């Protein structure tokens, strides 16, 4: 079904997470607030895609890097 276009297929998911994290970047949150945001939104966005498809390692690494930069 997806073949070689797997990375471009999941790129939209990565961009959605990046947009949400970058919109929160300028706001001041305590560490507990950041943890709640990451758990509630950033980790929930790719949950459906990850339950149906096996995400490429590069996409998982990019999502992890974005979360780490936000934290």
C-alpha positions in Angstrom: 0.0 0.0 0.0 2.5 2.6 1.1 5.8 1.2 -0.1 8.6 3.7 -0.4 6.4 6.6 0.3 6.0 5.6 4.0 8.1 8.5 5.3 6.2 11.1 3.3 2.9 9.5 4.4 3.8 10.0 8.1 5.4 13.4 7.6 2.0 15.0 8.2 1.8 13.5 11.7 5.3 14.7 12.5 4.4 18.2 11.3 1.2 18.3 13.4 3.2 17.5 16.5 5.9 20.0 15.6 3.3 22.8 15.1 1.6 22.1 18.4 4.9 22.1 20.3 6.2 25.2 18.6 3.0 27.1 19.4 3.6 26.3 23.1 7.3 27.2 23.0 6.8 30.9 23.8 4.4 30.2 26.8 5.8 29.8 30.3 4.8 26.4 31.7 6.0 24.7 34.9 7.6 21.3 34.4 4.3 19.6 35.4 2.4 21.6 32.8 4.8 20.6 30.1 4.6 17.0 31.1 0.8 17.1 30.9 0.9 18.8 27.5 3.4 16.2 26.1 1.4 13.3 27.4 -2.0 14.6 26.4 -1.3 15.9 23.0 2.2 15.2 21.6 2.1 11.5 22.4 -1.6 11.1 21.6 -1.4 12.5 18.0 0.6 9.6 16.5 -1.2 6.9 18.7 -3.7 5.9 16.1 -1.1 5.8 13.3 1.2 3.7 15.5 -1.6 1.3 16.4 -2.3 0.6 12.7 1.1 1.0 11.0 4.7 0.5 12.0 6.2 4.0 11.9 9.6 4.3 10.3 12.4 4.8 12.8 13.3 8.2 11.4 9.8 9.5 12.1 9.9 8.2 15.6 13.3 9.8 16.2 12.1 13.2 14.7 9.1 13.2 17.0 11.3 12.3 20.0 13.7 15.1 19.2 10.8 17.7 19.0 9.5 16.6 22.4 13.0 16.7 23.9 13.6 20.3 22.5 10.2 21.3 24.1 11.0 19.7 27.4 
